Amino acid sequence: MKNLKLCKALTFIRYFAESLFYPFISLFLSSIGLSVSQIGIIIAAIPITSILCAPIYSKLCTNPTKTKRALMIMSIVETIFILAFVSFSSFVVSLILIILISIVSSSNYGMLDSLLTLSAQECKRQYSSVRIYGSISYMLGVLVSGSITAYISYQGLFYIACSLFVSVTILYIFIQPPIHQQEESEKPRLKELFINKSFIGYLIFYVLFVGSMQVGDDFFSLYMVSKGVEEHLYSYVMFGFIAVEIITMFILNKFGKKIGIRLFFLSLILLLIRFIIQGMEGTPGWLLIASQMLRGIIWASALYLSSTFISEILGYNLATSGIILVMLGVQIFNSIFKFCGGYMIERIGFASFYLILLGMTGLAFLYFIFYYIQLKKSRKSLGKVL
């Protein structure tokens, strides 16, 4: 239980640090004079880099101990590159540095999710009971950052984030990775991922679903500003949808098992509604912001279900590789739409761009109907998640 408490503390500090840096990359780049298309290229570099790095991390992090060591090293190097990133205002230099940052951070979510999921399972707890501390800290972080950016520069905000990343590195030293539960001779065979139809089907669905949501998130701050909303208010918008996310996770921790993977149906419907509102040309700023609150319910559902579901269909040895591969698929989707997104927005506008994302979500909804039917037929043993 002590180890689980340390995991919660690490999650809290890690996500608090992230909330002071990653959500504000686009606004920081805009503040130093870069165009929307240039910003699109830079933020697209994050998932593109992940595409190259994820297979390497998946190959190296074959058990929780190796995953923990990799996360420690990544946290240190990430801090160094962020400090360099905030010191320059050139498009080319910013692009190079964001690539370096992405090398050590783009697979962080998948690796940390795997470590937390297995640690929670070892203590007979739901992953979401640990991950909720990340949502709480993220909410507090964006609330604080709103006040900070109103008085000091984005650079000052990022320096604070770096100090917290250092604290995370120290915490990793005291965390014990979950005990390996299978025989040492049982080496994870990555080819098993690609012959598992339930996993591949889930991978396709999750990429369309979460990829569409995340691309919409990345350009939302610029969309909001284009409607006349002041930049620093974006922090309070984030505070709002993260508060919704936390409330949703508390509810799911109590009642989620009764709904299981069917919860994705609700999430898809809410994402469709969100993109319909954001895709209307005459949407006022207040309604645009209100529609973003739905993101809290959508993302909480994905957090509650995804890592646990993957670990159940793949088993202990392949859980980390499976989670990283799913995140890789999302990053491939994101790299395409982030790279093209800036140019598309400059030509067709924000509203039309969000209608394209609406179409992608519609495809995800139709596909999930097919996947759910097939899953019920072939995976009856997964009653807990169905």
Salt bridges, closest charged atoms under 4 A:
GLU18 OE2 - ARG14 NE 2.65
GLU78 OE1 - ARG14 NH1 2.89
GLU192 OE2 - ARG189 NH2 2.63
ASP217 OD1 - ARG274 NH2 2.61
ASP217 OD2 - ARG295 NE 2.99
ASP218 OD2 - LYS338 NZ 2.65
GLU230 OE1 - HIS232 ND1 3.46
GLU245 OE1 - ARG295 NH1 3.47
GLU312 OE2 - LYS384 NZ 3.95
